[in-house]
């Protein structure tokens, strides 16, 4: 996967397993040429069936992912994306972790 940052695959996989994440993908500027030192990292998360995740838990996940990635992470779900650009995000997102 070509991205503008290095992400520890082991650290990411450990986090995703603990957090019951089925798939975690990158989208936005981290995949484009307009990514800068000040850019955050947009991630799209899909949880395992039956996983219940509230806003406080999601915010905690953003903090932990920010530590793993080394910069601010914004975590999104497909349902939380604006319908106007949801399909585009889903088609351009690059998988960073997928449950085996």
C-alpha positions as CSV (number, residue, x, y, z in Angstrom):
1,X,0.0,0.0,0.0
2,X,1.4,3.4,-1.0
3,X,0.9,6.0,1.6
4,X,2.8,9.1,2.7
5,X,3.5,7.7,6.2
6,X,4.9,4.5,7.7
7,X,2.5,2.7,10.0
8,X,3.7,-0.3,12.1
9,X,1.8,-3.2,10.8
10,X,2.2,-5.2,14.0
11,X,1.1,-2.2,16.2
12,X,-1.9,-1.7,13.9
13,X,-2.9,-5.3,13.8
14,X,-2.6,-5.7,17.6
15,X,-4.8,-2.6,18.1
16,X,-7.4,-3.8,15.6
17,X,-7.7,-7.3,17.2
18,X,-8.1,-5.8,20.6
19,X,-10.7,-3.3,19.3
20,X,-12.8,-5.9,17.4
21,X,-12.0,-4.2,14.1
22,X,-12.7,-6.2,11.0
23,X,-11.2,-3.7,8.5
24,X,-9.3,-0.4,8.8
25,X,-8.6,1.7,5.7
26,X,-6.9,4.9,4.9
27,X,-8.4,7.6,2.7
28,X,-8.0,11.3,2.0
29,X,-4.8,13.3,1.8
30,X,-2.6,10.5,3.3
31,X,-3.0,8.8,-0.1
32,X,-2.5,11.9,-2.2
33,X,0.2,14.4,-3.1
34,X,-1.3,17.2,-1.0
35,X,-0.4,15.4,2.3
36,X,1.7,17.7,4.4
37,X,3.5,17.6,7.8
38,X,0.4,19.2,9.3
39,X,-2.1,16.8,7.7
40,X,-4.1,14.4,9.8
41,X,-4.8,10.8,8.8
42,X,-8.3,9.9,7.9
43,X,-9.2,6.3,8.6
44,X,-12.4,4.3,7.8
45,X,-13.3,1.6,10.4
46,X,-15.5,-1.5,10.1
47,X,-16.1,-3.4,13.2
48,X,-16.8,-7.1,13.7
49,X,-20.5,-8.1,13.8
50,X,-22.0,-7.5,17.2
51,X,-19.3,-5.1,18.3
52,X,-20.9,-2.1,20.1
53,X,-18.9,1.1,19.9
54,X,-20.1,4.4,21.3
55,X,-18.7,7.9,20.7
56,X,-16.5,7.8,23.8
57,X,-14.9,4.5,22.8
58,X,-14.4,5.8,19.3
59,X,-12.7,8.9,20.6
60,X,-10.4,6.7,22.7
61,X,-9.6,4.7,19.6
62,X,-8.6,7.9,17.8
63,X,-6.2,8.8,20.5
64,X,-4.6,5.3,20.5
65,X,-4.4,5.2,16.7
66,X,-2.8,8.7,16.8
67,X,0.0,7.3,19.0
68,X,0.5,4.3,16.7
69,X,0.6,6.5,13.5
70,X,2.5,9.4,15.0
71,X,0.0,12.1,14.0
72,X,-3.6,13.0,14.6
73,X,-6.1,10.4,13.3
74,X,-9.7,11.0,12.4
75,X,-11.7,7.8,12.6
76,X,-14.9,7.4,10.5
77,X,-17.5,4.8,9.9
78,X,-19.1,4.3,6.5
79,X,-22.5,5.3,8.0
80,X,-20.9,8.4,9.5
81,X,-19.6,9.7,6.1
82,X,-21.7,12.3,4.3
83,X,-23.8,10.6,1.6
84,X,-22.6,13.2,-0.9
85,X,-19.0,11.7,-0.9
86,X,-19.4,8.3,0.8
87,X,-19.2,6.3,-2.4
88,X,-16.1,8.1,-3.5
89,X,-14.4,7.5,-0.2
90,X,-15.3,3.8,-0.2
91,X,-14.0,3.4,-3.7
92,X,-10.6,5.2,-3.1
93,X,-9.9,3.9,0.5
94,X,-6.8,1.6,0.8
95,X,-7.0,-1.2,3.4
96,X,-4.4,-0.9,6.1
97,X,-5.7,-3.9,8.2
98,X,-8.1,-6.7,7.4
99,X,-9.1,-9.5,9.7
100,X,-8.0,-12.9,8.4
